[in-house]
Amino acid sequence: MSMQIAAAKLPLGLARGLARGLSTQGTAAQGAAFASSATQQVQEVVAGSQVSPALPQRSPTVFGINAGSIASAIRLNAAASPYQTAPVRSMSILAASKMVGAGCATIALAGVGAGLGVMFGSLINGAARNPNIAKQLVGYALLGFALTESIALFSLLVVFLILFA
């Protein structure tokens, strides 16, 4: 009975060893060589014990290692990895202040969008109420559009001056 337990525990240890070997060595050829030797070790344990090789398995195996043991080995190896977190980039107070100022300067773009919506909505409303002066209203709307867009361009100019000057 103890050989059956040893045969069941062996694939988990082999999966951990395979994961460590692949991460430290960095080559797939060495990992494949390790996996083939691991398969031989599993076959020797099964052949040397009273366990029949035709036991029903719960999950498909690769090189005698099931998917659950591979997943747990990957999780353990990932937890021990020194490259878990991205490097933190420090920012000076001046650079942070520039970013905050540029963000505040872009608030004007929201006002421009709302103003254009109100203006063209009023153009449609006025043209629907009095179709005789629709051409005159379009002229006024285009003038208002140009002046409102100039506010947007000025705010973008201020943003670029804050960030890059």
Protein Blocks (a to p, Z undefined) as FASTA:
>chain_A
ZZmmmmmmmmmmmmmmmmmmmmmnopaklmmmmmmmmmmmmmmmmmmmmbdfkbccfbdc
eehiafklmmmmmmmmmmmpcklbccdddddfklmmmmmmmmmmmmmmmmmmmmmmmmmm
mmmmmmmmmmmlmmmmmmmmmmmmmmmmmmmmmmmmmmmmmmmZZ
